[in-house]
């Protein structure tokens, strides 16, 4: 992969992790195992 593709993938994963943590904190996370997959 090129460096730019890796950077984009990293940003997407960081956003997904942020959203999952936010859902966990507010009690809206349906599947807590999703956190381990990120």
N, C-alpha and C positions, 0 to 999 in steps of 0.2 A: 504494500500500500504506500501511497505517497504520503508525505508529511501532512499535507492539507487534509487528506481524507481521514487520517488518524486524529487530527485536531478536531474535525467535525464530529467524529464518532465519540471522542472524549467529551465534547460539549453536550451531546445528546444524552450520554450516560449520566453525566453530572446532573442534568435537568431532571432525568427520570428518577435518580436517587433522591434529589431534593423533593420532588413531588411525592414519592413514596414515604419519605420521612415525615413530611407534612401531614399526609393522610394518617400515618401511625399516631402522630401527636394529637390529632383531632378525633381519633377513634373511627375514622372512615375507611381504614385499610381492610379490604375484604380478605386478602391472602397474605399474611405476614411472611410467608416463605419467599415472596417476590423480592424482599430486601436482600436475601442471600444470593439471588441470581444476578444482581447488579454489581 
